[in-house]
């Protein structure tokens, strides 16, 4: 039974990672497409995605 349980966790783990990666990629695409000033995505105090404006870049909203 422990082998079957390990197999289930082994299968579930990568699919969750792919889902997380896909979600973060979608957030990044949308943030860049919307010209967001900055984006920070955290989970359990771990930074998953952080987008900052490029050095010297001006925000289109600053005008």
Residue pairs with C-beta under 8 A, 6 or more apart in sequence:
20 48
24 41
24 48
24 49
27 39
27 41
27 49
28 39
28 49
28 51
31 39
31 51
32 51
35 60
36 51
37 53
37 59
37 61
38 50
38 51
38 52
38 53
39 49
39 50
39 51
40 47
40 49
40 50
40 51
41 47
41 48
41 49
41 50
42 48
53 59
